[in-house]
Amino acid sequence: MNAIWVRRFVDALVALFALVILGSLIQLVGSIMGDSFGTVTWEASGVPGPEIALGDAAGFSAKTGDLTIEGLPLVNAIYWLARLTVLGLMLAVFVKLRGILGRIVTSDIFSEATIDPLRQIGWFLLIASLVSIGATIIVQAGMLNALPPVEGIEVHPSISWEAKGVNNIWLEYEPPILSFLMAFIAFLSSSAFRSGKNFREDSESVV
């Protein structure tokens, strides 16, 4: 019974991610149709205060925590490609998990039909994490390269050192540590289930 409720919860997550992907596609099409596709916005943190002008095409508002830069269509394309890829991989993870839970309900655990999807889930999570990190490095580098030097202000990527004597602005990013951990658990579970499958087959052959 518990597995059934967990499966229903996973069904809700599948529907949620499908809606998020649909919403993202609508947002992407809207930005293209509205001629704002070249504008890149990234969450940032700095000293609270009024909006800071960073050249003619960029500005940062510490109150809203947004760093917005115009004229970067290629950087924005990379951002959207990575975002949709990660969402698609996460949707695939929950679809695979739904199938695994269905087989657990029928007590079909130690089989290739369960082991292979678990390993695939591990790869999906690992690839999604690497895509997120790689896209973050590329997008942040593209944004920082587009900023002109501004006296008294230093804009940093997520991983960098604080500059002394200036107003520091940091591009925010949370590393996908949980996704890496879940990928490791998926690979470990796959290996454990395969060991259980081999043990069962050996026991049956002895009998």
VENKAPE-V165504 format. One record per residue. RES is the residue in one letter. OMEGA is omega in whole degrees, 0 to 359 (none if undefined). NEAR is the number of other C-alpha atoms within 8 Angstrom. Layout:
BEGIN
res=RES omega=OMEGA near=NEAR
res=RES omega=OMEGA near=NEAR
END
This chain:
BEGIN
res=M omega=180 near=4
res=N omega=179 near=5
res=A omega=179 near=9
res=I omega=179 near=10
res=W omega=176 near=8
res=V omega=179 near=9
res=R omega=177 near=11
res=R omega=176 near=8
res=F omega=177 near=8
res=V omega=176 near=11
res=D omega=179 near=10
res=A omega=178 near=8
res=L omega=176 near=9
res=V omega=179 near=11
res=A omega=180 near=8
res=L omega=180 near=8
res=F omega=176 near=11
res=A omega=178 near=9
res=L omega=178 near=8
res=V omega=178 near=9
res=I omega=178 near=11
res=L omega=179 near=8
res=G omega=179 near=8
res=S omega=178 near=9
res=L omega=177 near=8
res=I omega=178 near=8
res=Q omega=179 near=8
res=L omega=179 near=10
res=V omega=179 near=8
res=G omega=179 near=8
res=S omega=178 near=10
res=I omega=181 near=9
res=M omega=182 near=7
res=G omega=178 near=7
res=D omega=177 near=7
res=S omega=183 near=8
res=F omega=180 near=11
res=G omega=181 near=12
res=T omega=180 near=12
res=V omega=179 near=12
res=T omega=181 near=8
res=W omega=178 near=9
res=E omega=181 near=9
res=A omega=179 near=12
res=S omega=180 near=11
res=G omega=178 near=10
res=V omega=180 near=8
res=P omega=181 near=6
res=G omega=180 near=7
res=P omega=180 near=7
res=E omega=181 near=9
res=I omega=177 near=7
res=A omega=178 near=8
res=L omega=185 near=12
res=G omega=184 near=10
res=D omega=188 near=5
res=A omega=182 near=8
res=A omega=177 near=12
res=G omega=180 near=12
res=F omega=177 near=12
res=S omega=182 near=12
res=A omega=180 near=14
res=K omega=180 near=8
res=T omega=180 near=5
res=G omega=182 near=11
res=D omega=170 near=12
res=L omega=185 near=13
res=T omega=180 near=11
res=I omega=180 near=13
res=E omega=174 near=9
res=G omega=179 near=7
res=L omega=182 near=12
res=P omega=180 near=9
res=L omega=178 near=7
res=V omega=179 near=13
res=N omega=177 near=13
res=A omega=177 near=8
res=I omega=179 near=10
res=Y omega=182 near=11
res=W omega=178 near=9
res=L omega=179 near=8
res=A omega=181 near=11
res=R omega=180 near=9
res=L omega=178 near=10
res=T omega=180 near=10
res=V omega=179 near=12
res=L omega=179 near=11
res=G omega=178 near=9
res=L omega=178 near=11
res=M omega=175 near=12
res=L omega=178 near=11
res=A omega=178 near=10
res=V omega=183 near=11
res=F omega=175 near=12
res=V omega=177 near=9
res=K omega=180 near=11
res=L omega=178 near=12
res=R omega=178 near=11
res=G omega=179 near=8
res=I omega=180 near=12
res=L omega=177 near=12
res=G omega=178 near=10
res=R omega=177 near=11
res=I omega=179 near=10
res=V omega=180 near=9
res=T omega=179 near=6
res=S omega=177 near=6
res=D omega=187 near=9
res=I omega=186 near=8
res=F omega=179 near=10
res=S omega=179 near=10
res=E omega=180 near=7
res=A omega=176 near=7
res=T omega=184 near=12
res=I omega=182 near=13
res=D omega=177 near=9
res=P omega=177 near=11
res=L omega=178 near=15
res=R omega=177 near=11
res=Q omega=177 near=8
res=I omega=178 near=14
res=G omega=179 near=14
res=W omega=179 near=9
res=F omega=181 near=13
res=L omega=180 near=15
res=L omega=180 near=11
res=I omega=179 near=8
res=A omega=179 near=12
res=S omega=180 near=12
res=L omega=177 near=8
res=V omega=179 near=11
res=S omega=180 near=12
res=I omega=181 near=10
res=G omega=180 near=8
res=A omega=178 near=11
res=T omega=179 near=10
res=I omega=182 near=8
res=I omega=183 near=9
res=V omega=180 near=12
res=Q omega=178 near=10
res=A omega=178 near=9
res=G omega=179 near=10
res=M omega=182 near=12
res=L omega=178 near=10
res=N omega=180 near=7
res=A omega=182 near=7
res=L omega=175 near=9
res=P omega=177 near=7
res=P omega=179 near=6
res=V omega=183 near=8
res=E omega=177 near=4
res=G omega=182 near=7
res=I omega=177 near=9
res=E omega=178 near=10
res=V omega=186 near=9
res=H omega=166 near=13
res=P omega=185 near=11
res=S omega=179 near=8
res=I omega=179 near=5
res=S omega=180 near=6
res=W omega=178 near=5
res=E omega=177 near=6
res=A omega=182 near=7
res=K omega=174 near=4
res=G omega=179 near=5
res=V omega=175 near=8
res=N omega=184 near=9
res=N omega=175 near=12
res=I omega=185 near=12
res=W omega=171 near=11
res=L omega=186 near=14
res=E omega=174 near=10
res=Y omega=176 near=6
res=E omega=179 near=4
res=P omega=182 near=5
res=P omega=182 near=9
res=I omega=181 near=6
res=L omega=179 near=6
res=S omega=176 near=10
res=F omega=181 near=11
res=L omega=179 near=8
res=M omega=176 near=10
res=A omega=178 near=14
res=F omega=179 near=9
res=I omega=179 near=9
res=A omega=178 near=12
res=F omega=180 near=11
res=L omega=179 near=8
res=S omega=177 near=9
res=S omega=179 near=12
res=S omega=180 near=9
res=A omega=179 near=8
res=F omega=178 near=12
res=R omega=176 near=12
res=S omega=177 near=8
res=G omega=179 near=9
res=K omega=180 near=10
res=N omega=179 near=8
res=F omega=180 near=8
res=R omega=180 near=8
res=E omega=177 near=8
res=D omega=180 near=8
res=S omega=180 near=8
res=E omega=180 near=7
res=S omega=179 near=6
res=V omega=179 near=5
res=V omega=none near=4
END
